[in-house]
Amino acid sequence: MARIFLSAALVTTLVLSGCSLSPRLDRQFGASVQQALAQQTLNPQAGANRSPVNGMDGKAAESVYENYQKSFRAPEAQGSSLTTGSGTSSGTR
């Protein structure tokens, strides 16, 4: 009986000592994610500048946007699917 009690006490002590030695991960939990985000940020001060952007005026930008939208409405005609790049569209050499 003493041997069983001693074995149970030893197993309990080992189990509890294993729980008390938790790794030091809690202090640095999430640090790798924060580091990865910081490395992927091109300009951390990007939101601080409130001055207007110099560039295209409104009419030029609208024209570019309209041309972009029109390019999807009427796609350009494509050549035959048998074109091999040799200058002929019949697919023969």
SULDA-V116762 format. One record per backbone hydrogen bond with DSSP energy under -1.0 kcal/mol. CO is the residue of the C=O (numbers start at 1). NH is the residue of the N-H. If there is no record, write none. Layout:
# SULDA-V116762
((CO NH) (CO NH))
This chain:
# SULDA-V116762
((1 5) (2 6) (3 7) (4 8) (5 9) (6 10) (7 11) (8 12) (9 13) (10 14) (11 15) (12 16) (13 17) (14 18) (15 19) (16 20) (28 31) (30 34) (31 35) (32 36) (33 37) (34 38) (35 39) (36 40) (43 46) (45 48) (57 61) (58 62) (59 63) (60 64) (61 65) (62 66) (63 67) (64 68) (65 69) (66 70) (67 71) (69 72) (70 74) (80 83))
